[in-house]
Amino acid sequence: MISIPKHLKSIFEQELLKELSELEIVRFSANSTLLRSGSYIKVIPIVLKGKIKVIRKDNSEKEILLYHIEPNESCILSITSSINNKKSKVDAITEEDSDIILVPASKVKEWMEKYSGWRKFLMSLYHERLTELLGIVDEVAFKNMDFRLIERLKEKQKPNSQEIEITHQKLADELGTAREVVSRLLKKLENDGKIKLLRGKIKIITPL
């Protein structure tokens, strides 16, 4: 029996909660690929614990981070593709060990018709993801790469911690640029005394 988080209990009807509790919960290790671009959607993830990154790749396998799926959230692009019976245009990969409810794609449309709580959940996801995607457009169109890098480091830094565990390549992938560009900008920040580059880590020396 699945233990439904309080946040979802507060917006879902009892009948929907019962249906959710009967579904499978799966634990995925970090870096597990849940969805590949070009495939049809069979299940929709609802994250209970952990984090999923949703990325878009070009023909040369260069990727850009679109958004993260955090606990109590799902993948709105997968939901949209599922409803319209379209192939996915994104990849979804766990960033850390994650516990996920797998909702059969066939349930998405059915629940939209049956449960106002499910519709409210989806509309909230649409709003959050659209806001994030507009932020990406603003970054790419209006902000230079050094500003975007600093903003990403701020986002990655956890409270009360000076170290960020991330590689230059992963930062480059998330920002949609080359590793050499990120390495050069990080080196400049190190020379300015703002960070210290460690193996697989970045230590924040002064506030960015």
C-alpha positions, -999 to +999 in steps of 0.1 A: +000+000+000+014+034-010+017+062+016+004+093-002+021+126+008+001+151+027+002+177-001-014+153-025-039+142+001-050+178+005-060+182-032-070+147-044-104+132-038-107+100-016-116+079-046-085+092-065-063+085-034-076+050-033-068+044-070-033+059-064-027+037-034-033+006-055-006+015-081+030+004-081+058+024-064+093+018-078+127+028-065+151+039-092+188+045-086+204+078-097+210+082-134+182+058-144+166+067-177+128+067-173+119+081-207+137+085-240+129+110-268+110+093-296+092+067-274+055+065-266+044+073-231+034+041-211+035+055-176+035+089-159+058+094-129+047+110-097+078+116-076+075+107-039+112+111-031+142+121-051+145+142-083+142+137-121+157+160-147+139+165-180+163+173-209+161+180-246+189+168-269+198+178-305+211+155-332+247+158-319+235+147-284+241+181-270+215+186-242+198+214-223+180+211-190+143+220-193+132+215-157+134+192-127+106+171-113+106+173-075+086+153-048+048+157-053+053+166-089+049+149-123+061+154-159+037+177-177+054+172-211+049+134-207+013+140-197+006+162-227+022+136-251+002+108-234-031+126-238-024+133-275-009+098-281+023+115-293+059+103-290+080+120-263+103+149-274+123+148-241+144+125-220+137+120-183+166+108-160+168+105-122+194+127-107+193+109-074+178+077-059+141+082-063+108+066-052+082+070-079+045+061-084+040+048-120+006+059-133-005+041-164-009+065-193-044+053-198-054+067-164-044+103-172-073+111-195-097+091-174-088+109-142-091+143-160-128+135-166-135+120-132-116+141-107-114+179-103-084+174-079-064+157-107-073+186-131-062+211-104-029+192-100-022+192-138-031+229-141-007+238-113+020+218-131+013+235-164+017+269-146+050+260-129+066+244-159+056+272-183+071+297-159+104+277-158+105+273-196+099+310-200+129+315-177+150+294-199+140+315-230+149+346-210+183+331-201+192+320-236+179+351-253+188+379-229+215+367-205+252+359-212+267+326-202+288+338-172+256+352-156+237+319-163+266+299-148+265+319-116+228+316-114+230+278-118+257+276-091+234+295-067+206+271-075+228+241-069+243+253-036+225+238-006+218+258+025+247+258+050+270+242+025+299+257+006+305+227-017+286+218-048+291+182-061+290+186-099+313+182-129+321+208-155+305+185-181+273+182-162+271+220-158+277+224-195+250+199-204+225+217-182+234+251-197+234+238-232+270+248-240+305+232-244+325+219-214+354+241-224+332+272-221+321+263-186+357+253-175+370+287-187+344+306-169+349+286-137+386+292-139+379+329-141+357+328-110+385+309-092+411+335-103+387+362-089+387+343-056+350+335-056+353+297-059+378+269-056+378+241-081+381+206-066+378+171-082+341+167-090+333+196-067+331+234-066+337+252-033+321+286-029+346+310-012+327+342-013+289+348-021+283+348-058 
